Amino acid sequence: MPPLEITTPSIIALTAVITAAAIWLIILAARLTQRPRNRPNPSIDLVDQARELKALGQIQEAVFLVRGETGMSQSAAARFVNRL
């Protein structure tokens, strides 16, 4: 059986495929960390508390409460409170 010959073009092609796969995995991991799939749902008690704070004019406190209980971002919690 003749020895396996690896030519320069095949090494370059293999390196390009491995590099592209690594870059794709890095991009996929970054996207998954930015948008987690299992976002916590606010409980009924939290909704009632936030609604009460909003009715009292304490919107920032309501946003802070929602963020602390759910882990939402500032903008997501603000949208949540504004929709109550």
C-alpha angles and dihedrals in degrees: 000000000000119000117265110259118208112196127204095250091054092050090050092049092048091049091050092051093048092047092049091050092050092050091048091052092050092050091047092050091049092051093048093052092051094052111034113197098214102062114173116251115228114246123238090251091054091050091050092048093048092046090051093050090049091050088053090053094251097126097151090052090050091051090048091050093050092047092050095048100041107024091236120158120257093258095045092049091047091052090048093052093044090055093054 
